């Protein structure tokens, strides 16, 4: 247990400088189409690595590039994958311009006994994000006293790129709240069920942060369905958990990579007398094909 609407970016407009050749279009479209049946974002990451491209954009930006290549392929007579071609006829995002979306964080907190300072954690995280370089690009959707229903609602309504959980946990479960009127035992959600929730939606998150005790045990299951996940190797105190979260999200909002943000948060913990003893507890896990030093979840507007 844890102890107590800008303008469309120029690179998105089809044209000689932002689109590949006809041969490249055919290659990319066939590669993406061949893999897209499993997961279009992960397929595109595979294609990027195969071509030697550093994949550091958010999932939404990767999809836009994939759609742009599909659009250019159609101009050269290359059929688009069915799941994307249904959208090709309509909307601004296809060739004419693409809106720049920010990072959405679903921040779930639960403390059924009221013994954790999760409210203070969210306050510090929001303060750090507000002071960061790209604060306007990040939206934090906080769900206090989170239940399983809140998790599922958040995944489908917020469509977050990052899911964060702060509360009690153990090697096999996360403790959500029950929605009861009185304080008491929470709802123990098995690690595999939590991972299934991430996988069940059409747009899985890119990063999951479990700011909870002994949550490292959940990471192996999670990185089968999401590219990146953070957990704790043992029980972590409130002061250390608050320190880690505040620096981690502030660094992400400053445009640092996931790996750099993770390292900076650990340095912040090590440099604080109240959290130094827990500085080695956070651990970052990732899919073998993903380089966390190349993944930046928050970028300045590419104008």
BELTA-V242761 format. One record per residue. D_CENTER is the distance of its C-alpha to the mean C-alpha in whole Angstrom. Layout:
BEGIN
D_CENTER / D_CENTER
END
This chain:
BEGIN
25 / 23 / 26 / 27 / 21 / 22 / 24 / 23 / 22 / 25 / 23 / 22 / 26 / 28 / 31 / 32 / 30 / 27 / 27 / 28 / 32 / 33 / 33 / 29 / 28 / 30 / 29 / 25 / 26 / 27 / 24 / 22 / 24 / 25 / 21 / 20 / 21 / 19 / 15 / 16 / 13 / 13 / 17 / 16 / 15 / 18 / 20 / 19 / 19 / 23 / 24 / 23 / 20 / 18 / 14 / 12 / 11 / 8 / 9 / 11 / 13 / 14 / 15 / 17 / 19 / 19 / 21 / 23 / 24 / 25 / 27 / 29 / 29 / 31 / 33 / 34 / 35 / 32 / 31 / 27 / 25 / 26 / 23 / 22 / 26 / 26 / 24 / 26 / 29 / 28 / 26 / 25 / 22 / 24 / 26 / 27 / 24 / 21 / 19 / 17 / 14 / 12 / 8 / 8 / 7 / 9 / 11 / 14 / 17 / 20 / 23 / 26 / 29 / 28 / 28 / 24 / 24 / 20 / 21 / 22 / 19 / 17 / 20 / 20 / 16 / 17 / 20 / 18 / 16 / 19 / 21 / 18 / 19 / 16 / 16 / 17 / 14 / 12 / 12 / 12 / 13 / 15 / 16 / 19 / 21 / 19 / 20 / 19 / 20 / 18 / 15 / 16 / 17 / 13 / 11 / 14 / 15 / 12 / 10 / 7 / 4 / 3 / 6 / 9 / 12 / 15 / 19 / 21 / 20 / 22 / 22 / 22 / 21 / 19 / 21 / 20 / 23 / 26 / 26 / 30 / 32 / 33 / 31 / 31 / 29 / 26 / 24 / 23 / 21 / 21 / 18 / 18 / 18 / 15 / 14 / 16 / 14 / 11 / 13 / 15 / 14 / 14 / 10 / 8 / 5 / 3 / 3 / 6 / 9 / 12 / 14 / 17 / 20 / 21 / 17 / 17 / 19 / 16 / 14 / 16 / 16 / 12 / 12 / 14 / 12 / 8 / 8 / 8 / 9 / 11 / 14 / 18 / 21 / 23 / 24 / 23 / 24 / 23 / 24 / 22 / 19 / 19 / 20 / 17 / 14 / 16 / 16 / 13 / 11 / 15 / 14 / 11 / 13 / 16 / 14 / 14 / 12 / 10 / 13 / 15 / 13 / 14 / 17 / 18 / 17 / 19 / 22 / 22 / 22 / 25 / 27 / 27 / 30 / 28 / 25 / 27 / 28 / 24 / 23 / 23 / 21 / 17 / 16 / 13 / 13 / 12 / 13 / 17 / 16 / 13 / 14 / 12 / 14 / 14 / 10 / 10 / 7 / 10 / 14 / 17 / 18 / 20 / 23
END
